[in-house]
Amino acid sequence: MDLEMTTWPGNVGCVDLRGRLDAAGADRIGTRFTAATVAQARPTVVNLSGVTFMGSMGIRLLISAAKGLNLKGARLVLFGAQPLVQELLAESAVDQIIDVAADEEDALAWLAAPR
């Protein structure tokens, strides 16, 4: 699992994830992911287009970050999930806890929308 952090216009954080977000992957990036999301306390999007598999520990990592950001008054939006990952997000009801957008444009629209 690899993680790359960038900043989009409007001080929006973007985290690009690539690889398997399973227990080993979540363990590998957990600290950096939290530092790139919750610690920044700003609206953040997570690009899942490079995630080929997601397990329960990956789901836990995303939910934890979303809750942490929410406590700081910021929002986390996921986007670009491949069909297998998208299906998992829906079946596990993650999409009812975290906003899941189809693409970058939709993710930015979610961030701009009132809560």
PyRosetta script that sets phi, psi and omega in degrees:
from pyrosetta import init, pose_from_sequence

init()
pose = pose_from_sequence("MDLEMTTWPGNVGCVDLRGRLDAAGADRIGTRFTAATVAQARPTVVNLSGVTFMGSMGIRLLISAAKGLNLKGARLVLFGAQPLVQELLAESAVDQIIDVAADEEDALAWLAAPR")
pose.set_psi(1, 129.8)
pose.set_omega(1, 177.9)
pose.set_phi(2, -119.7)
pose.set_psi(2, 151.3)
pose.set_omega(2, -178.1)
pose.set_phi(3, -133.5)
pose.set_psi(3, 134.5)
pose.set_omega(3, 174.1)
pose.set_phi(4, -133.2)
pose.set_psi(4, 130.3)
pose.set_omega(4, -178.3)
pose.set_phi(5, -108.8)
pose.set_psi(5, 132.1)
pose.set_omega(5, 173.9)
pose.set_phi(6, -133.7)
pose.set_psi(6, 169.6)
pose.set_omega(6, 175.9)
pose.set_phi(7, -118.8)
pose.set_psi(7, 128.5)
pose.set_omega(7, 177.3)
pose.set_phi(8, -93.5)
pose.set_psi(8, 164.6)
pose.set_omega(8, 175.9)
pose.set_phi(9, -53.2)
pose.set_psi(9, 147.0)
pose.set_omega(9, -178.6)
pose.set_phi(10, 83.3)
pose.set_psi(10, 15.6)
pose.set_omega(10, -179.2)
pose.set_phi(11, 58.9)
pose.set_psi(11, 38.8)
pose.set_omega(11, 175.3)
pose.set_phi(12, -92.8)
pose.set_psi(12, 126.6)
pose.set_omega(12, 176.6)
pose.set_phi(13, -80.1)
pose.set_psi(13, 142.5)
pose.set_omega(13, 176.1)
pose.set_phi(14, -129.5)
pose.set_psi(14, 124.1)
pose.set_omega(14, 177.5)
pose.set_phi(15, -111.2)
pose.set_psi(15, 118.7)
pose.set_omega(15, 175.4)
pose.set_phi(16, -96.0)
pose.set_psi(16, 124.1)
pose.set_omega(16, 177.8)
pose.set_phi(17, -110.0)
pose.set_psi(17, 139.7)
pose.set_omega(17, 178.9)
pose.set_phi(18, -139.3)
pose.set_psi(18, 129.2)
pose.set_omega(18, 177.4)
pose.set_phi(19, 119.5)
pose.set_psi(19, -156.7)
pose.set_omega(19, -178.7)
pose.set_phi(20, -96.5)
pose.set_psi(20, 117.8)
pose.set_omega(20, 178.4)
pose.set_phi(21, -93.6)
pose.set_psi(21, 62.1)
pose.set_omega(21, 177.1)
pose.set_phi(22, -100.8)
pose.set_psi(22, -165.1)
pose.set_omega(22, -177.9)
pose.set_phi(23, -58.4)
pose.set_psi(23, -46.7)
pose.set_omega(23, -179.1)
pose.set_phi(24, -66.0)
pose.set_psi(24, -42.0)
pose.set_omega(24, 179.6)
pose.set_phi(25, -65.3)
pose.set_psi(25, -43.9)
pose.set_omega(25, 178.8)
pose.set_phi(26, -63.6)
pose.set_psi(26, -39.3)
pose.set_omega(26, 178.6)
pose.set_phi(27, -65.5)
pose.set_psi(27, -38.7)
pose.set_omega(27, -177.5)
pose.set_phi(28, -65.7)
pose.set_psi(28, -38.5)
pose.set_omega(28, -174.7)
pose.set_phi(29, -108.9)
pose.set_psi(29, -2.8)
pose.set_omega(29, -172.1)
pose.set_phi(30, -49.8)
pose.set_psi(30, -52.0)
pose.set_omega(30, -177.7)
pose.set_phi(31, -65.5)
pose.set_psi(31, -45.4)
pose.set_omega(31, 179.6)
pose.set_phi(32, -65.5)
pose.set_psi(32, -37.8)
pose.set_omega(32, 179.4)
pose.set_phi(33, -63.8)
pose.set_psi(33, -45.0)
pose.set_omega(33, 178.9)
pose.set_phi(34, -63.6)
pose.set_psi(34, -40.5)
pose.set_omega(34, 177.7)
pose.set_phi(35, -65.0)
pose.set_psi(35, -34.5)
pose.set_omega(35, -178.3)
pose.set_phi(36, -81.4)
pose.set_psi(36, -14.9)
pose.set_omega(36, -177.1)
pose.set_phi(37, -116.6)
pose.set_psi(37, -79.5)
pose.set_omega(37, -173.4)
pose.set_phi(38, -59.8)
pose.set_psi(38, -46.2)
pose.set_omega(38, -177.1)
pose.set_phi(39, -63.3)
pose.set_psi(39, -25.8)
pose.set_omega(39, -179.9)
pose.set_phi(40, -79.5)
pose.set_psi(40, -23.5)
pose.set_omega(40, 177.0)
pose.set_phi(41, 51.6)
pose.set_psi(41, 45.3)
pose.set_omega(41, 177.8)
pose.set_phi(42, -138.0)
pose.set_psi(42, 161.3)
pose.set_omega(42, 177.5)
pose.set_phi(43, -55.4)
pose.set_psi(43, 136.9)
pose.set_omega(43, -174.9)
pose.set_phi(44, -139.3)
pose.set_psi(44, 138.5)
pose.set_omega(44, 172.5)
pose.set_phi(45, -111.8)
pose.set_psi(45, 146.8)
pose.set_omega(45, 178.5)
pose.set_phi(46, -120.3)
pose.set_psi(46, 118.5)
pose.set_omega(46, 179.3)
pose.set_phi(47, -85.3)
pose.set_psi(47, 111.1)
pose.set_omega(47, -179.0)
pose.set_phi(48, -97.8)
pose.set_psi(48, 7.7)
pose.set_omega(48, -174.9)
pose.set_phi(49, -61.7)
pose.set_psi(49, -24.7)
pose.set_omega(49, 179.5)
pose.set_phi(50, -95.9)
pose.set_psi(50, 3.7)
pose.set_omega(50, 179.9)
pose.set_phi(51, -87.5)
pose.set_psi(51, 118.0)
pose.set_omega(51, -175.9)
pose.set_phi(52, -92.4)
pose.set_psi(52, -19.5)
pose.set_omega(52, 179.6)
pose.set_phi(53, -155.8)
pose.set_psi(53, 144.5)
pose.set_omega(53, 176.2)
pose.set_phi(54, -134.6)
pose.set_psi(54, 131.4)
pose.set_omega(54, 177.6)
pose.set_phi(55, -110.5)
pose.set_psi(55, -175.2)
pose.set_omega(55, -175.9)
pose.set_phi(56, -63.0)
pose.set_psi(56, -34.2)
pose.set_omega(56, 179.0)
pose.set_phi(57, -70.2)
pose.set_psi(57, -32.0)
pose.set_omega(57, 174.7)
pose.set_phi(58, -67.5)
pose.set_psi(58, -42.3)
pose.set_omega(58, 176.5)
pose.set_phi(59, -60.4)
pose.set_psi(59, -45.0)
pose.set_omega(59, -180.0)
pose.set_phi(60, -59.4)
pose.set_psi(60, -42.1)
pose.set_omega(60, 179.8)
pose.set_phi(61, -60.9)
pose.set_psi(61, -45.2)
pose.set_omega(61, -179.5)
pose.set_phi(62, -65.8)
pose.set_psi(62, -44.5)
pose.set_omega(62, -179.5)
pose.set_phi(63, -65.0)
pose.set_psi(63, -41.7)
pose.set_omega(63, 178.7)
pose.set_phi(64, -60.0)
pose.set_psi(64, -44.2)
pose.set_omega(64, 179.1)
pose.set_phi(65, -65.6)
pose.set_psi(65, -42.0)
pose.set_omega(65, 179.5)
pose.set_phi(66, -61.9)
pose.set_psi(66, -43.9)
pose.set_omega(66, 178.9)
pose.set_phi(67, -65.4)
pose.set_psi(67, -42.0)
pose.set_omega(67, 178.6)
pose.set_phi(68, -62.1)
pose.set_psi(68, -42.8)
pose.set_omega(68, 177.5)
pose.set_phi(69, -66.2)
pose.set_psi(69, -40.6)
pose.set_omega(69, 179.4)
pose.set_phi(70, -58.7)
pose.set_psi(70, -41.1)
pose.set_omega(70, 178.0)
pose.set_phi(71, -62.9)
pose.set_psi(71, -25.5)
pose.set_omega(71, 179.5)
pose.set_phi(72, -96.3)
pose.set_psi(72, 8.0)
pose.set_omega(72, 177.5)
pose.set_phi(73, 80.1)
pose.set_psi(73, 17.8)
pose.set_omega(73, 179.3)
pose.set_phi(74, -117.7)
pose.set_psi(74, 172.5)
pose.set_omega(74, -173.3)
pose.set_phi(75, -129.5)
pose.set_psi(75, 146.5)
pose.set_omega(75, 175.5)
pose.set_phi(76, -114.9)
pose.set_psi(76, 132.2)
pose.set_omega(76, 177.3)
pose.set_phi(77, -128.9)
pose.set_psi(77, 131.5)
pose.set_omega(77, 176.3)
pose.set_phi(78, -94.9)
pose.set_psi(78, 148.3)
pose.set_omega(78, 174.5)
pose.set_phi(79, -152.6)
pose.set_psi(79, 161.1)
pose.set_omega(79, 171.7)
pose.set_phi(80, 77.4)
pose.set_psi(80, 17.1)
pose.set_omega(80, -176.9)
pose.set_phi(81, -64.2)
pose.set_psi(81, 136.4)
pose.set_omega(81, 173.6)
pose.set_phi(82, -66.9)
pose.set_psi(82, 159.4)
pose.set_omega(82, -175.3)
pose.set_phi(83, -51.3)
pose.set_psi(83, -44.0)
pose.set_omega(83, -179.4)
pose.set_phi(84, -63.2)
pose.set_psi(84, -43.6)
pose.set_omega(84, 179.5)
pose.set_phi(85, -70.1)
pose.set_psi(85, -41.2)
pose.set_omega(85, 177.8)
pose.set_phi(86, -58.8)
pose.set_psi(86, -42.8)
pose.set_omega(86, 178.7)
pose.set_phi(87, -62.4)
pose.set_psi(87, -43.0)
pose.set_omega(87, 178.3)
pose.set_phi(88, -62.7)
pose.set_psi(88, -43.0)
pose.set_omega(88, 179.3)
pose.set_phi(89, -61.0)
pose.set_psi(89, -39.5)
pose.set_omega(89, 179.0)
pose.set_phi(90, -71.7)
pose.set_psi(90, -46.3)
pose.set_omega(90, -177.5)
pose.set_phi(91, -65.6)
pose.set_psi(91, -31.5)
pose.set_omega(91, -179.6)
pose.set_phi(92, -92.4)
pose.set_psi(92, 4.3)
pose.set_omega(92, 178.2)
pose.set_phi(93, 64.1)
pose.set_psi(93, 19.6)
pose.set_omega(93, 175.7)
pose.set_phi(94, -62.2)
pose.set_psi(94, -33.9)
pose.set_omega(94, -179.9)
pose.set_phi(95, -67.8)
pose.set_psi(95, -7.3)
pose.set_omega(95, 174.0)
pose.set_phi(96, -94.4)
pose.set_psi(96, -11.6)
pose.set_omega(96, -179.7)
pose.set_phi(97, -105.4)
pose.set_psi(97, -39.4)
pose.set_omega(97, -178.2)
pose.set_phi(98, -121.2)
pose.set_psi(98, 137.6)
pose.set_omega(98, 176.2)
pose.set_phi(99, -65.9)
pose.set_psi(99, 131.5)
pose.set_omega(99, 179.5)
pose.set_phi(100, -121.2)
pose.set_psi(100, 116.8)
pose.set_omega(100, -178.1)
pose.set_phi(101, -106.5)
pose.set_psi(101, 158.3)
pose.set_omega(101, -179.6)
pose.set_phi(102, -73.2)
pose.set_psi(102, -40.1)
pose.set_omega(102, -174.3)
pose.set_phi(103, -149.6)
pose.set_psi(103, -177.3)
pose.set_omega(103, -178.0)
pose.set_phi(104, -57.9)
pose.set_psi(104, -45.3)
pose.set_omega(104, -178.0)
pose.set_phi(105, -60.1)
pose.set_psi(105, -45.7)
pose.set_omega(105, 178.4)
pose.set_phi(106, -66.0)
pose.set_psi(106, -37.1)
pose.set_omega(106, 178.8)
pose.set_phi(107, -61.5)
pose.set_psi(107, -44.4)
pose.set_omega(107, 178.6)
pose.set_phi(108, -66.0)
pose.set_psi(108, -35.2)
pose.set_omega(108, 177.0)
pose.set_phi(109, -64.4)
pose.set_psi(109, -40.2)
pose.set_omega(109, 176.6)
pose.set_phi(110, -60.3)
pose.set_psi(110, -43.2)
pose.set_omega(110, -178.1)
pose.set_phi(111, -66.5)
pose.set_psi(111, -32.6)
pose.set_omega(111, -179.1)
pose.set_phi(112, -78.8)
pose.set_psi(112, -21.8)
pose.set_omega(112, -177.4)
pose.set_phi(113, -73.4)
pose.set_psi(113, 143.9)
pose.set_omega(113, 175.5)
pose.set_phi(114, -65.9)
pose.set_psi(114, 151.3)
pose.set_omega(114, -180.0)
pose.set_phi(115, -72.9)
pose.dump_pdb("model.pdb")
